Amino acid sequence: MTRSTTPIIQMAGIEKHFGSVIALAGVSVDIFPGECHCLLGDNGAGKSTFIKTMSGVHKPTHGQILFEGEPMHFNDPRDAIAAGIATVHQHLAMIPLMSVSRNFFMGNEPERKVGPFRFFDHERANRVTMEEMRKMGINLRSPDQAVGTLSGGERQTVAIARAVHFGAKVLILDEPTSALGVRQTANVLATIDKVRKQGIAVVFITHNVRHAMAVGDRFTVLNRGQTLGTAMRGEITPEALQDMMAGGQELVALEESLGGTI
C-alpha cells in the first residue's frame, strides 16, 4: 500500500514540564498513515511522556500537536480514543480468567434484545473475535478460552486486533516485544506489518534496535526529552541507531577525557 504524503499527527516543538522537571524539551515528529514509525530511546529518554502527550493523557506545556491537520485539544484519553488514537500498553489491560472474546469487546459489548431485556451477544462476539484474530494470523482454539491461556505474543495481538477493529487510525505500541521470546516477538512484528498495510499509522516505541529495524519505515531517537533526528529506512545502520540511543557523542567525549579507557 502506498503511504500518504500528509501526516496524520504533527508534533512541533513539544515541551512538557512537571514543575522544574523538563520531561520533553522540544520534540518534533510527524506520523504518517500506513507507516511504522519507530521511536527509540533508553530508560529515562522521555518515551512514556511522549506516549501520554500524543494520546491525550498530558497536555503539552509548549508547542502544538495537529491531528488530521487540525489543532489537537483532547481533554482526556477517551477523546483521543474516540478520534482514532489507540494505545496498547506494555502491561495489557486484560482479565486473564475472562474469555478472549469478552476481553476483545470489553467496554464495547455487543448486545441482543429479548423483549425489554438486553444481553451480551455471545454469538456475534465470538464470530468477530475469531475473524479478527485470524486476520492477524492467530488461529484460536476457541473464543471462549481464557485469555490467560494465550502466550504473551498472542495477548499483544488480541489488544492490537481489538484496537484496529474499533477504528484506530493511529496505533501506539508501548514496548510490545520487551518481555517476549523470539517466536512470540516474530509474531508481534508480523502483526505490526499487517496493521500498517491496512493504512494505519503505527508508532512503535522500543529500545530494541533489531526489532525496530525489522518493521520500521522511519526511526526517531529520543534522548533526555529531545529528538536527535529522524531517519528513513536505508538511511541509517543499526549500529548508528544504537550509538545515538546510548549518547554516542557523550561517550566519545568521556572516552577522550579518560584517555581512551572506555
N, C-alpha and C positions, 0 to 999 in steps of 0.2 A: 504494500500500500504506500502511495506517495505521501510524504509528510507535508503538513501545512506549512506555509511560509509566514503565517501570522501567529504570534504567541497566544496561548490561552491564558497564561499568567505572566505578568511582568512585574518583577520586584526591582525597584530603583532606589538605591541609597538607603536601604532599610537599617535603622538603628533601633535597638531595644535596650532600654536601661531599667535596671531594678535598683532604685536608689543610686548609690555611687558605683554600682557594678554595671559594666557595659557588656552585655551578652552578645549583641550583634552590633558591629561597628561599621556600617556602610555596605551591606550586602546587596549586590545587584545580580539578578539572574533572570533569564527568560525560559519559560517552559512551553514546548510546542506539542500540539496534538500528534499522536502516532509515533512519539519518540520515547526512548528510555533515557532519562537524564539522571546520571549518577552523581550524587552528592557525597563526596568522600571527606573524611576528617577523623582525626584521632579523638580519644576521650577529651572532653572539655573544649572541643573546637567550636561548639555552638550549634550542633546539629539538632538537638532537641528543641532549642528555642526557635530555630529556623522552621521546624515542622509545625510548632504550635502557632507561629506567626502566620504561616501560609494557610493553615487550616482554621483560622479564626479564634483560636484559644487566646492568643495575645494580640493586642493592638500595638502596632509599631510606635515607638516614641518619635521617630522622624522617618521621612521617606514616604513612598507611595507604592501601593500594590494595585495593579489593574487586573481585573478578571474579565475575559472576553471583551477587552477594550474599554471597560468602564471601571471607575474607582471602586475598590472593594471595601465595603463597610459592613462587615459581619459583626453582629452583636455577640454571637456565641457560636460554638462548633455546629449547632443544629442548622444555623443559617448556611454555613459552608457545605454541609451535607446536602441540604435541600438544593443548593446551587450546582452540586455535582462534584464537590471535592471530598473524597473519601480517604480516610487514613486507616491503614492496617498496622497496628502497633506490634512491637516485638512480643509483648505479653498479651496474647489474644484474649478478647473479652468473650469467652465461651464457657459454657457449663458442661464439664466433662461427662456427667451422668445423663445429660439430656441428649436426645437423638440428633443426628446430623441435620435432618430436615427442620427440627424445632430450632436449632441454633442458626440455621440458614435464614429462617424467617423471623428471628427474634426481633420484636418491635415492629414488624410489618406482617403480622399474621393474616393469612387469607381466611376468610370466613364463609360459611354457608348458613343459610337461614332455614330453620324448621319452625314454621308458624311464627310466633313472636320471638323465638329464641335464636341466638347466633352461636355457632360452634366453629372451632378450628377445623378448617378444611384439610384433613389429613391427606386425602387422595391427591388434591392439587399440589399441596406442599411436597409430597413425596415424588410426584411426577416431575415437577420443576427442578427439585434438588438433584435428582438423578440425571436429568438432561443437562443442567448447567455444569455439574461435575464432570460428565462425560465430555463436554466441550473442552474442558481443561485437561483432559487426558487421564482422569481418575475414574475408575470403574468401581463403585461402591458395591459391597456385598448386599447391603440393604440400606435404604434411607432411614430405617428405624434403629440402626446400630448406634450405640453411644459414641459421641464424638471423641470421648477419651480413649476409645479403642483404635483411633487413627494415629498414624505416625505424625511427627511434627510437621513434616512437609505437606502431608495431606490436610492437616488442620489449617496451615497457611493458605492452601489452595481453596479450602472452604471459605475462608474470610475474603480472599480475592474474588472468587466467583460470586459471592454474595454482593460485594461492592459493585461489581460490573453489572449484575442482574438488576440492581436497583438504580442504575443510571449514572454511575460515576463517569465524569469527563476527565477528571484528574485523580490518579490513584497514587497516594503517598505510602510507600512501604518502608517502615522503620526497622532496619536490620533484620530482614525476613530470613536470612540464611545463617545468622550468627550462632545458633545453637543446634544446627543440623549436621547430619553426616553427609558423606559425599553423594550418595544416591539421592537422598532427600533434597539436597541442595540443587542437584541437577534437575529434579522435578519442578522445584520452585522457579528456577531460571527459565525452564521451558514454558511455565505458566506466564511469566512476565513477557516472554516473546509473543505468546498468543494474544495477550491483552493489548500490547502496543500495535499489533497488526490489525486490531479492531478500530484503530484510530484514537485510542485513549492515551492520554499523556501519563507516563509513569515516572514518578520521582523515586528513585531507588537510593535510599540512604544506607551507606555501608562503610566499614573501614577495611574491607577485604578487596584489594585491587584486582585479584584474579576473578572474583565473582563479578565485579563491575565491568571488566574488560570482556567478559563472556557475552553480555547482553547490551552494554551501553552504547548509545549513539553519541552522546556528549558527556563530558566529565568536568565537574566543578569541584575544586578543592577548597574546603573551609578550614581556616586556621585562626584560632583566637578571635572568632567572631567576624572574620573578614574573608572575602573570597579572594583567592590567589590567582584566579583566572579560569577560563573555560576553554576546553579543547575538544575538537571533533574526533571521532574515531579515525585512526590512521595518522593523526597529527601528534600523538604523544605515546611514549612507551610505558609499559607497566613500571619500569624502574624509575622513570621521571615522575610518575604519579606518586609512587611510594616515597620518593625523595621529597616531594612537595608536602606530602602529609606529615612527614617527620620533621619538617622545618629545615630543609637541606641547607639553605644559606646560613642559618644559625649554627648548624652543626659544623659546617666548613670553617666559620669564623672561630668557633670554640676550639676546633682541632688545631687551627693555626696558632691560637693563643697558648695552647698547651704543648706546642712543639710537635704536633703530628702524632699524638699518643692515642687518639680515639680509634 
